Amino acid sequence: MTDAITASGLVKRYGDVVALAGVDLSVPSGTVLGLLGPNGAGKTTVVRILSTLLRPDRGSATVAGVDVLADPREVRRRIGLSGQYAAVDEYLTGFENLQMIGRLYHLGRPRARERARELLAAFRLEDAADRPARTYSGGMRRRLDLAGALVANPPVLFLDEPTTGLDPRSRIEMWEVIQNLVKAGTTLLLTTQYLEEADVLADTIVVIDHGRVIARGTADELKAQVGGERLEVTVSDGDRLADAVDVLAPVAAGEASTEPHRRAMTLPVVGGASALVDALRRLDAAGIEVDDVGLRRPTLDDVFLTLTGRPAEDADDQEVA
Amino acid sequence: MRVPSVLADADVVARRNITKIKRVPDLLVFTTLQPIMFVLLFSYVFGGAIGSALGSGSGAGEAYREFLMAGIFAQTVIFGATITGSALAEDVKKGIIDRFRSLPMAPSAVLAGRTLSDVVNNVIVLVVMSLTGLAVGWRIRSGFVDAVIGYVVLLAFAYAVSWIMAWVGMLVRSPEVFNNASFIVIFPLTFIAITFVPLDTLPAPLQRFAEWNPVSSVTQAAREQFGNVIPGTPEPAAWPLQNPVLYTLLWAVVILAVFIPLANLQYRRSTSR
């Protein structure tokens, strides 16, 4: 599989502030890369460089096989960009916004009109097509902005925090839209500070912090770095907690920890659901009643905490350009 | 980049801007209401006092209104040109410029389209102002061709000023900051000139400034082309006011030569944050 996006050694400074300190990336065609990091990590700077809005101080990049620095204009023909804020013209209608973008992609007037209608239908904006965009809800604006990025059917798409500021329902709608695009074969680079979003949408995740890549891999690989699955058991009778630890010792892949005041224990396991079934059989055989039992996988929050020593939401740095 | 493609892209951008004039008429209403207010206040409040200074004796107020209109035209189109800057600052802030910059369009088309649509805006404003002038007794006393040249000089100068505003607007990236800053510069420029008062009523140092101020020359050009020079007014001593059309157009050319490249450079650098 060829890489639709490559970047190597990207460096960008603003005075003394180092926004990017040497970032390498590659995104195979037809896959989704989630660029995950807190505010100020440099996610937006990466997107701006790859989408030709910003020149790096050092490093090189290609998008859809075209050198970003040598031929930015050719890159622009092959990409779609949707930013953090919906960059739609508030005074134009949804239709006019998309038609304008189509004409600036030089689709020609009839094709630009046709494409605008197609996208409005695909993004469930038909009813609002002839209303000025300032009357749209936040979710509708984002959909219109994303539609704008898709006018020319670009093979490579950049979405910079596509759901920041959306309510949960609009966020899930947006995820569905993005998942459908990816099914159609678009290569996507997505930035997000929501771990859940990267988990749902991305094939590969690159975690960046302070302008450096601190981890990369699939969501499962990253979670495995933190440790495997954990079995959480809450027993009905607190006096039998110690018994439960003994009974489950053969199932455990490591040291169990207990929280007596919650009558709960956590033990690392391997084998997922079969370990869960095995554990339940053993507890039943020993006559230990349980209130609750569950298999918990580490979340990307755990990953972030492990990698950076702080939760993702705690970063208070200001995003640099 | 092929020229037809730049023009086609600029046309798309200009149409977008003109749509905004239609959808938000308040903007146009306020850019015209202010000069209308100036016409009325100046003619009826200062008309008597300044009109006598024009030395026409009886009918001082009428003479002043005749004198005033060219100054109001000049001030109005210069203020109209500031729309270029505040609109671009707004577009930068809202990420619209980022969107344009990520498209395979001609980069120069965004600014070309913007400045062109602001000429359309100024044409509309000039029509409204001319009608207001007619209502208070102002008349074009020259020929048709002279009058057309007068309007063209006003629009050409404003077009050049638009490019200064384009550069500043993208530099400050905030419409509020831009509006305050441009007001502070443009107000003195349009007042220390022969827009509202005759040159010889100014203190000597300000007279020198006013003689070379292109706002004076554009005003003088309009005044002459519309045939509104009050009879008996002494011939201006300074070269710019003796050759106002030439001097104004020279300014316009120099401004365009400097600020078109500067503004385009700034456009390629500008990002929303």
Chai-1 contact restraints between the chains, C-beta under 6 A:
chainA,res_idxA,chainB,res_idxB,connection_type,confidence,min_distance_angstrom,max_distance_angstrom,comment,restraint_id
A,S51,B,S102,contact,1.0,0.0,6.0,A-B,restraint_1
A,L53,B,R101,contact,1.0,0.0,6.0,A-B,restraint_2
A,L53,B,T271,contact,1.0,0.0,6.0,A-B,restraint_3
A,R73,B,P104,contact,1.0,0.0,6.0,A-B,restraint_4
A,R76,B,P104,contact,1.0,0.0,6.0,A-B,restraint_5
A,R77,B,P104,contact,1.0,0.0,6.0,A-B,restraint_6
A,L81,B,S102,contact,1.0,0.0,6.0,A-B,restraint_7
A,G83,B,G95,contact,1.0,0.0,6.0,A-B,restraint_8
A,G83,B,D98,contact,1.0,0.0,6.0,A-B,restraint_9
A,Y85,B,G95,contact,1.0,0.0,6.0,A-B,restraint_10
A,A87,B,G95,contact,1.0,0.0,6.0,A-B,restraint_11
A,A87,B,I96,contact,1.0,0.0,6.0,A-B,restraint_12
A,A87,B,R99,contact,1.0,0.0,6.0,A-B,restraint_13
A,Y91,B,K20,contact,1.0,0.0,6.0,A-B,restraint_14
A,Y91,B,R23,contact,1.0,0.0,6.0,A-B,restraint_15
A,L92,B,T19,contact,1.0,0.0,6.0,A-B,restraint_16
A,M100,B,V12,contact,1.0,0.0,6.0,A-B,restraint_17
A,M100,B,R16,contact,1.0,0.0,6.0,A-B,restraint_18
A,R103,B,V12,contact,1.0,0.0,6.0,A-B,restraint_19
A,L104,B,V12,contact,1.0,0.0,6.0,A-B,restraint_20
A,L104,B,L103,contact,1.0,0.0,6.0,A-B,restraint_21
A,L104,B,M105,contact,1.0,0.0,6.0,A-B,restraint_22
A,A321,B,T271,contact,1.0,0.0,6.0,A-B,restraint_23
A,A321,B,R273,contact,1.0,0.0,6.0,A-B,restraint_24
